[in-house]
Amino acid sequence: QKVSQAWWWAPVVPATWEAEENLLTYTGREDQPIYLAVKGVVFDVTSGKEFYGRGAPYNALTGKDSTRGVAKMSLDPADLTHDTTGLTAKELEALEDIFTKVYKAKYPIVGYTARRILNEDGSPNLDFKPEDQPHFDIKDEF
């Protein structure tokens, strides 16, 4: 069975699938946590609500996988997608730099998108490896 529009909560929680549309609810509305995904990794950016909360400059990145927007440093709705097709080498380098030095360094990982952990046919990606974040304790992540 294909599960192409799902995302998965972090490894400590029993593995559960959620509809990717549920990520849309985590944009800082009604005291909800603020989540965004980059490269298929879902981060809790609630501690940066001055940047990502409602009315904040980067709120458009939240509630979705905004990999392309991060790479291009763009808030254009057309760029707020997981799709990296056609990005330049410089944009891909910027993406990796921001992913590592901003998101992985500052914000706990709370899950992964289906595109990160599943193959195109919906089967589990046996090569999937969770990102390492040794500076976060499990209690800090949840």
Order of alpha helices (4+ residues) and beta strands (2+ residues): beta-beta-beta-beta-alpha-alpha-alpha-beta-alpha-alpha
